[in-house]
């Protein structure tokens, strides 16, 4: 299970935190990984990922985020960022 917490401070800064544990669904084993964070940033966008740690690796190293992103974060996530990431992963 993943825990990701995000908060917006009074000055507008965004703070995010996550645990470092990953689980293997098939074996039920848990381990900690400080090398594959659950939170990363690319092109001034912060990503918090739950589930598969390989998704974070795609975001960090293989995927190129869209250059232009809508001013509305909700619209950008659903119409630009997620479709681009889905296309990259296949």
N, C-alpha and C positions, 0 to 999 in steps of 0.2 A: 504494500500500500504506500502511496506517495503522499507526502504532505508538502503543499506549496502555499505560502502565505504572501499576500501582497497588500501594501497599504500606501495611501497617498498622504504625505505629510502636509502640514498647513502651508508650507512654502511651495507646494506643488511637486516636490521630489517624490519619486516612486521607489519604494523599498520592497524587495522580494527576498524570501528565504525559503529553503527547502531542506529536507533531510538528505542523507547520503546513502541510504539503503536501497538496494535493488533486490528483487525476488525472482526466482526461477520457478515459473508456474508448474512445470512438469515434475520437478523434484521437491518443491516447497522450501528450498533452501534460500537463505538470505545472506547477503554480503554487502559490505560497504565499498563505495568507489568514490574517491576524491578526484580521480582522473576523468570521470565522465559526469560533469555536473548536470543537475536537472534544470538549471537556469542558465541561459546564455544570452548574449546580445549580438545582433548583426544589423548593420545599417540603421543604428539608432532605434531598434526595436528589441525589446526584451521578450524572451520566450521561456515559459515554464512548461516542462514536459513531464507527463505522467505515463507510465506504461513501459514501453520498450526503450531501453537506453540507446539502442542503435539510432533512434529518431534524433536524439541530441547530437550524435556524431554526424548524421546527415546535415543537420542545421549548421553545425560548427565548421565542417570541413568540405562537404561535397556540394551543397545546394547554394545557388546564388539567388538571394531574395530579390523581388521586384524592385526596380529603381524608383518608380513613382508609386506612392502609396496614398490612398484617399485620406483626407483630413479627418474623417470619422473612423476611429479605430475599429468599431464593430463592422462597418461596411468593408474596410480594408481587409480585415481578417477573413471575411467570408467570400469576398469577390476577387481578391488579389493574392493574398499570402497563402491561404490553404490550397487554392487550386494550383498555384505554382509548386508548392511542396508536394502535393499529390502527384503531379506530373513528374517531378524529379524522382520520387520513390517508386512510382509505377504501380 
